Amino acid sequence: MSGLAELSAAHTRIELNTEPKEKPKSFDDLSFGSVFTDHMLTINWDSTKGFHAPLIAPFRNLSLHPATSSLHYAVQVKNTSEILSFFGSEKV
């Protein structure tokens, strides 16, 4: 690699959640998007250093810059045919 740090699990830092949630009693209590783990993995990257040490930390909200392209619908629509297929040609 060109001097940038490579991703390495050996450098993983772990910060345990001090207030873990109660675990579901059975698989019947699980439904998609309603039960989450107590921890999350984040790995930062930048063009100067490359990958930073992976971090397993307590579950928390994500922080996104307001200009993040996925937040702007216009960036996601590439052409008129996508608009037509989304709204239907009679509504445009």
N, C-alpha and C positions, 0 to 999 in steps of 0.2 A: 504494500500500500504506500501511498505517497506521503509518509510522515504523519498521517492522521491516525488517531487511536482507533484500533479495531474493537468491535464489540466482544466482551469477554465476561462470561458468567462468573468467573473467578473473582471479579471485582465488585460483585453485587453487594450493595449495602441493604440491610434489613432494619426497618423501624416497626416494631410490633404495635398493633392496636391495643391500647390499654383498656378499652371498653368494648370488647367483642359483643356482637349481637347474638341473641339466642338462635341456635340452629333449628331448621325445620324438623319436625318430629318424623316425617315420612316423605317419600317422593310425591305423594298425593298433595302435599302442602306446597309443592313447587309449581310456579307458573312463570313463563317467560317474561322477563322485564320487571318482576316484582321481588325477587330474592337476589341479593347481591353478596359477594364475598366481603370479608372484613378488610381486605388489602387490595392494592392495585400496583401494577408494575409500570414504572415510567423510565424512559431512556432518552435523555436529551442528546441532540446532535447539533454541531455547528461546523461551518466550513473551515474554521481555524484549527480546532482540536479534534474534530471527528466525534466519535461516540464518547459520551461521558459514562461514568460508572452507573450500571443499572441500579434502580432503587425500588425496593418493595416497601411500600409505606401504607399507613391506614387509608382506607377508602375516603375520598373527598371529591368535591366538585372540580371539574376541569376549568382551567383558565384559558380563554381564547382571546386573541387580539380581535377587535371589531372588524378589521379588514380581512380576516380569514376567508379565503375564497369560497369555501363550502357554505358560508353563511349568505352568500349573494346569489340568488336564483339566476340572475342574468348570466353569470359566469358558467353555470351548469348547463344552460340551454345553448346548444351550438348552432342550431339552424332552425329555419321556419318549420321544417317537417316535424321536428321534435315538439314545437309549440302546438302544431296542429294535432299531433297524436296525444298530447297531454290534455288539451282543452276540447278537442273535437273540432273539425273544420267549420261546423255551423255556428260555433260560439266565438270565433276569431274575427 
